[in-house]
Amino acid sequence: MTTALNGLKVLDFSTLLPGPFATLYLADLGAEVIHIESPTRPDLVRLMPPYSNGQAASHNYLNRNKQSVALDLKNPESIALLKSKISEYDIVVEQFRPGVMQRLGLDYESLAKIHPQLIYCSITGYGQTGHYKDRAGHDINYLALSGIAGHSGRKTGGPPPLGIQVADVAGGSLHAVIAILSAVIERSQSGLGQYIDISMTDCAVTLNNMAAAAEIAGNERQQPEHSHLNGGTFYDYYETRDGRYLAIGSLEPQFMLGLAQLLELPVVAEKGTSFTLQDRQIVKHAIKEKILSKNFSEWNELFSLHDVCVEPVLSLDEALHSKLADERGWLVAVPLQENSTKKEQQLACPIKFSRSKIRYEFIGKSLGLDFL
């Protein structure tokens, strides 16, 4: 079997998470990725604990299957070298603030004159235009400005600090991959590359999808614990007697009826579809009190036998070592180097093809000095 993106070559100037996660997908799918890094200012991902096999575990994962090359972009010789080799590459990914690559002479306009077929993707917090374009930001800022944080969490507790980077990954990284591969397909028809402007905040806004559709239609103002999916109905998390949690998502009539029967709470079936605040609170209170009556393991045993959209809230360790993780191959053993027998456990690529293979050749490498 061959990889799906075999033959594509990528120059990756990005750091930290959004760009590197995007190019990780490209590398896993078969593209040749050269990660360009500063020889004097290391990518912070290389420094972040914990460590595994003498390197940062995050670096080992995010830079899997990639070659890492040190180049001083303030050195004219490095710029000349990059320009001399740019025609060998299909894609450039960069994550600097707007204007930086232009000052270096590595912007799309400059490189497209040399290589018109080049696809060039810039990932930033706020995009290349608008008065926010030069502002610094992190995932929590993008979620705040996109409206996601504003209609999440509890009325009394405020927005939740999430344990993952939603805007960085689901916003920036994955939208970048979609855009890049779309441009590759378009290039096969036009013969030309193009520039891609990815704003993590723009992309995060689209993750509102259902809530935004209701807001724009003017039918339902989005606020915490108000709509179907943000705690306004019994679609929520419930504490068990021993301090663990269950996720209850039994929205459809057949699941709602099954939940009512299992919990011996006819009020769930009677008022579960009500739109009045009072009825919603009655249903949630009844479920809350019932779930508090048994331990986590007791509820798991019961709900594992019934298909009603109720599942345990697992810790990350429990999730990664669950039966589901094993059956679906969430973890993969990756060689430390090409053809090495020593391996490191990492998250696997979740994409599964019928013919094309996923590539797991080596973990993130130490910083190289030669740009081959």
C-alpha positions as CSV (number, residue, x, y, z in Angstrom):
1,M,0.0,0.0,0.0
2,T,1.1,3.6,-0.7
3,T,0.3,6.7,1.3
4,A,-2.5,9.0,0.1
5,L,-0.2,12.1,-0.2
6,N,2.9,10.4,-1.5
7,G,4.9,12.9,-3.6
8,L,3.7,16.1,-1.9
9,K,6.5,18.2,-0.4
10,V,6.0,20.7,2.4
11,L,8.1,23.5,3.9
12,D,6.8,24.1,7.4
13,F,7.9,27.4,9.2
14,S,5.3,27.1,12.0
15,T,5.9,26.5,15.7
16,L,3.9,25.4,18.8
17,L,0.6,23.7,17.9
18,P,-1.6,24.9,15.1
19,G,0.7,24.7,12.1
20,P,2.7,21.7,13.4
21,F,-0.5,19.7,14.0
22,A,-1.7,20.5,10.5
23,T,1.6,19.4,8.9
24,L,1.6,16.3,11.2
25,Y,-1.6,15.2,9.4
26,L,0.0,15.9,6.0
27,A,3.1,13.9,7.1
28,D,1.1,11.0,8.5
29,L,-0.8,10.8,5.2
30,G,2.4,10.6,3.3
31,A,3.7,14.1,2.5
32,E,7.4,14.9,2.9
33,V,7.6,17.7,5.5
34,I,10.7,19.7,6.2
35,H,10.3,21.7,9.5
36,I,12.4,24.9,9.4
37,E,13.4,26.1,12.8
38,S,15.6,28.8,14.3
39,P,19.1,27.7,15.4
40,T,19.0,30.1,18.3
41,R,15.3,30.3,19.4
42,P,14.0,26.8,19.8
43,D,10.4,25.9,19.2
44,L,8.9,26.0,22.7
45,V,7.3,22.5,22.0
46,R,10.9,21.2,22.2
47,L,11.2,22.5,25.8
48,M,7.9,21.6,27.3
49,P,7.9,18.7,29.8
50,P,7.3,15.8,30.2
51,Y,10.1,14.2,28.3
52,S,10.4,10.9,26.6
53,N,13.4,9.2,25.0
54,G,15.5,12.3,25.8
55,Q,13.1,14.8,24.1
56,A,9.8,16.6,24.8
57,A,7.0,14.2,24.4
58,S,4.9,16.8,22.5
59,H,7.7,17.4,20.1
60,N,8.1,13.7,19.5
61,Y,4.4,13.5,18.5
62,L,3.8,16.8,16.7
63,N,7.0,16.4,14.5
64,R,6.5,12.7,13.7
65,N,7.6,11.8,10.2
66,K,9.2,15.3,9.7
67,Q,12.7,16.3,9.0
68,S,13.8,19.2,11.2
69,V,16.3,21.8,9.8
70,A,17.9,24.8,11.5
71,L,18.0,27.9,9.4
72,D,18.6,31.5,10.5
73,L,15.9,33.4,8.5
74,K,17.7,36.7,9.3
75,N,20.7,35.5,7.4
76,P,20.5,36.5,3.6
77,E,22.3,33.2,2.7
78,S,19.5,31.2,4.3
79,I,16.9,33.2,2.3
80,A,18.8,32.7,-0.9
81,L,19.0,28.9,-0.1
82,L,15.3,28.7,0.5
83,K,14.5,30.6,-2.7
84,S,16.9,28.3,-4.7
85,K,15.0,25.2,-3.5
86,I,11.4,26.5,-3.4
87,S,10.5,25.1,-6.8
88,E,11.0,21.6,-5.4
89,Y,8.2,22.1,-2.9
90,D,4.4,22.1,-3.3
91,I,3.3,23.7,-0.1
92,V,4.5,26.3,2.4
93,V,2.9,26.6,5.9
94,E,3.8,29.5,8.1
95,Q,2.5,30.9,11.4
96,F,4.2,34.2,11.9
97,R,2.3,37.5,12.5
98,P,1.2,39.2,9.3
99,G,4.1,41.0,7.5
100,V,6.9,38.9,9.0
101,M,7.4,36.7,6.0
102,Q,7.2,39.7,3.7
103,R,10.0,41.4,5.6
104,L,12.1,38.3,5.2
105,G,11.4,38.1,1.5
106,L,9.6,34.8,1.9
107,D,6.0,36.0,1.4
108,Y,3.7,34.4,-1.1
109,E,4.1,37.1,-3.8
110,S,7.9,36.8,-3.7
111,L,7.9,33.0,-3.8
112,A,5.1,32.7,-6.4
113,K,7.2,34.7,-8.9
114,I,9.8,31.9,-8.7
115,H,7.3,29.0,-8.3
116,P,3.8,29.9,-9.6
117,Q,2.5,26.4,-8.6
118,L,3.2,27.0,-4.9
119,I,0.4,26.7,-2.4
120,Y,1.1,28.9,0.6
121,C,-0.9,28.8,3.8
122,S,-0.6,31.4,6.6
123,I,-2.2,30.5,10.0
124,T,-2.7,33.3,12.4
125,G,-5.0,34.2,15.3
126,Y,-7.0,36.9,13.5
127,G,-6.1,36.6,9.8
128,Q,-4.2,38.9,7.4
129,T,-6.7,41.8,7.4
130,G,-8.7,43.8,10.0
131,H,-7.6,45.8,13.0
132,Y,-7.0,42.6,15.1
133,K,-4.4,41.2,12.6
134,D,-1.4,42.3,14.6
135,R,-2.7,41.3,18.1
136,A,-1.2,38.5,20.1
137,G,-3.5,35.8,21.1
138,H,-4.0,32.2,22.4
139,D,-6.8,29.6,22.1
140,I,-8.7,31.1,25.1
141,N,-8.7,34.5,23.4
142,Y,-10.0,33.1,20.1
143,L,-12.8,31.2,21.9
144,A,-13.8,34.3,23.8
145,L,-14.0,36.4,20.6
146,S,-15.8,33.7,18.6
147,G,-18.7,33.5,20.9
148,I,-18.0,29.9,21.9
149,A,-17.0,30.7,25.5
150,G,-20.0,33.1,25.8
151,H,-22.6,30.4,25.4
152,S,-20.7,27.7,27.2
153,G,-20.3,26.9,30.9
154,R,-22.7,27.7,33.8
155,K,-24.6,30.8,34.5
156,T,-23.0,31.1,38.0
157,G,-19.6,29.7,37.1
158,G,-18.8,31.4,33.8
159,P,-17.1,29.9,30.8
160,P,-15.1,26.7,31.3
161,P,-11.3,26.6,30.8
162,L,-11.1,23.7,28.4
163,G,-8.3,21.1,28.6
164,I,-7.7,21.2,24.9
165,Q,-7.0,23.9,22.3
166,V,-10.3,24.0,20.3
167,A,-9.6,27.0,18.2
168,D,-5.9,26.1,17.6
169,V,-6.7,22.5,16.4
170,A,-10.3,22.3,15.2
171,G,-10.1,25.8,14.0
172,G,-6.6,26.5,12.7
173,S,-5.0,23.1,12.1
174,L,-7.9,21.1,10.5
175,H,-9.2,24.0,8.4
176,A,-5.7,24.5,7.1
177,V,-5.4,20.9,6.1
178,I,-8.8,21.1,4.3
179,A,-7.8,24.3,2.5
180,I,-4.4,23.0,1.5
181,L,-5.7,19.8,0.0
182,S,-8.5,21.7,-1.7
183,A,-5.8,23.9,-3.3
184,V,-3.8,20.9,-4.4
185,I,-6.9,19.5,-6.2
186,E,-7.6,22.9,-7.8
187,R,-4.0,23.2,-8.9
188,S,-4.4,19.9,-10.8
189,Q,-7.0,21.7,-12.9
190,S,-5.6,25.2,-13.2
191,G,-1.9,24.5,-13.0
192,L,-1.5,27.3,-10.5
193,G,-0.9,27.6,-6.8
194,Q,-2.6,30.1,-4.5
195,Y,-2.5,31.9,-1.1
196,I,-4.5,30.7,1.9
197,D,-5.4,33.0,4.8
198,I,-6.4,30.9,7.9
199,S,-7.6,32.8,10.9
200,M,-8.1,30.6,14.0
201,T,-10.8,32.9,15.2
202,D,-12.7,32.9,11.9
203,C,-12.6,29.1,11.9
204,A,-13.6,28.9,15.6
205,V,-16.7,30.9,14.7
206,T,-17.9,28.3,12.3
207,L,-17.7,25.7,15.1
208,N,-20.7,27.4,16.6
209,N,-22.7,26.1,13.6
210,M,-26.0,25.0,15.3
211,A,-26.0,27.7,17.9
212,A,-25.1,30.4,15.3
213,A,-27.9,29.2,13.0
214,A,-30.4,29.8,15.8
215,E,-28.9,33.1,16.8
216,I,-28.8,34.5,13.2
217,A,-32.4,33.4,12.6
218,G,-33.3,35.4,15.7
219,N,-35.2,32.6,17.3
220,E,-33.0,31.9,20.3
221,R,-30.5,34.1,22.0
222,Q,-27.4,32.0,23.0
223,Q,-26.4,32.1,26.6
224,P,-25.1,29.6,29.2
225,E,-27.6,26.9,30.2
226,H,-30.2,28.0,27.7
227,S,-30.1,25.9,24.6
228,H,-30.4,22.2,23.9
229,L,-26.7,21.5,23.9
230,N,-25.2,23.9,26.5
231,G,-27.0,22.8,29.6
232,G,-30.4,24.2,29.0
233,T,-31.9,20.7,28.8
234,F,-31.2,17.4,30.5
235,Y,-28.4,16.9,27.9
236,D,-25.7,17.3,30.4
237,Y,-23.2,15.8,32.9
238,Y,-24.4,14.2,36.1
239,E,-22.5,13.4,39.3
240,T,-22.7,9.9,40.7
241,R,-22.7,9.0,44.4
242,D,-19.0,8.4,44.5
243,G,-18.1,11.7,42.8
244,R,-17.7,10.5,39.2
245,Y,-19.8,11.7,36.2
246,L,-22.1,10.4,33.5
247,A,-22.8,12.1,30.1
248,I,-26.4,11.9,29.3
249,G,-27.4,12.8,25.7
250,S,-30.7,11.0,25.3
251,L,-32.4,13.7,23.2
252,E,-34.3,11.7,20.6
253,P,-37.7,10.2,21.6
254,Q,-36.6,6.6,21.6
255,F,-33.6,7.3,23.7
256,M,-35.5,9.6,26.0
257,L,-38.1,6.9,26.6
258,G,-35.4,4.3,27.3
259,L,-33.8,6.7,29.8
260,A,-37.1,7.3,31.5
261,Q,-37.7,3.6,31.8
262,L,-34.2,2.7,33.1
263,L,-34.2,5.5,35.7
264,E,-37.9,4.8,36.6
265,L,-38.6,8.5,36.0
266,P,-41.7,9.0,33.9
267,V,-41.3,12.7,34.1
268,V,-38.4,12.4,31.6
269,A,-40.7,11.1,29.0
270,E,-43.5,13.4,29.9
271,K,-41.6,16.7,30.1
272,G,-38.3,15.9,28.4
273,T,-39.2,17.8,25.2
274,S,-40.8,20.8,26.9
275,F,-39.4,24.2,26.0
276,T,-40.5,25.9,29.3
277,L,-37.7,26.6,31.7
278,Q,-39.7,25.2,34.6
279,D,-40.2,21.9,33.0
280,R,-36.6,21.6,32.0
281,Q,-35.5,22.3,35.6
282,I,-37.9,19.7,36.9
283,V,-36.5,17.0,34.5
284,K,-32.9,17.9,35.2
285,H,-33.5,17.9,39.0
286,A,-35.1,14.5,38.8
287,I,-32.2,13.0,36.8
288,K,-29.7,14.6,39.0
289,E,-31.2,13.1,42.2
290,K,-31.5,9.7,40.6
291,I,-27.9,9.6,39.3
292,L,-26.6,10.6,42.8
293,S,-28.3,7.5,44.2
294,K,-25.7,5.0,42.8
295,N,-22.0,4.7,42.2
296,F,-20.3,5.2,38.9
297,S,-19.6,1.5,38.4
298,E,-23.3,0.6,39.1
299,W,-24.5,3.0,36.5
300,N,-21.9,1.9,34.0
301,E,-23.0,-1.7,34.4
302,L,-26.6,-0.8,33.8
303,F,-26.1,1.6,30.8
304,S,-23.6,-0.6,29.1
305,L,-26.5,-3.0,28.4
306,H,-28.8,-0.3,26.9
307,D,-28.5,1.9,23.8
308,V,-29.8,5.2,25.2
309,C,-26.8,7.6,24.7
310,V,-25.4,7.5,28.2
311,E,-21.7,7.0,28.7
312,P,-19.2,7.4,31.5
313,V,-17.0,10.5,31.7
314,L,-13.5,9.0,31.6
315,S,-10.2,10.4,32.6
316,L,-7.7,10.8,29.8
317,D,-5.8,7.8,31.1
318,E,-8.9,5.7,31.2
319,A,-9.9,6.8,27.7
320,L,-6.5,6.0,26.1
321,H,-6.5,2.5,27.7
322,S,-10.1,1.6,27.2
323,K,-11.5,-1.3,25.1
324,L,-12.7,1.3,22.5
325,A,-9.2,2.7,22.3
326,D,-7.8,-0.8,21.7
327,E,-10.4,-1.7,19.2
328,R,-10.1,1.5,17.1
329,G,-6.3,1.8,17.4
330,W,-6.0,5.1,19.2
331,L,-2.4,4.5,20.2
332,V,0.5,3.4,17.9
333,A,4.1,2.4,18.6
334,V,6.4,4.7,16.5
335,P,10.1,3.9,15.9
336,L,12.5,6.3,17.5
337,Q,14.4,6.5,14.2
338,E,13.9,5.0,10.7
339,N,13.9,1.2,11.0
340,S,14.6,1.3,14.7
341,T,13.3,-1.5,16.9
342,K,12.9,0.8,19.8
343,K,9.5,2.5,19.8
344,E,7.4,5.2,21.6
345,Q,3.7,5.1,22.1
346,Q,1.8,8.0,20.6
347,L,-1.6,9.0,19.5
348,A,-2.4,7.4,16.1
349,C,-3.8,9.3,13.1
350,P,-7.6,8.8,13.3
351,I,-8.1,8.6,9.5
352,K,-8.7,5.1,8.1
353,F,-8.5,4.3,4.4
354,S,-9.5,1.1,2.6
355,R,-6.3,1.2,0.5
356,S,-3.9,4.0,1.5
357,K,-1.7,3.5,4.5
358,I,-0.8,5.8,7.3
359,R,2.8,6.6,7.8
360,Y,4.6,6.0,11.1
361,E,8.3,6.1,10.3
362,F,9.9,7.9,13.2
363,I,9.2,10.3,16.2
364,G,10.1,14.0,16.1
365,K,13.8,14.4,15.4
366,S,16.6,16.4,17.0
367,L,17.4,19.6,15.1
368,G,19.4,19.0,11.9
369,L,21.8,21.4,10.2
370,D,21.6,20.4,6.6
371,F,18.9,21.5,4.2
372,L,18.9,18.6,1.7
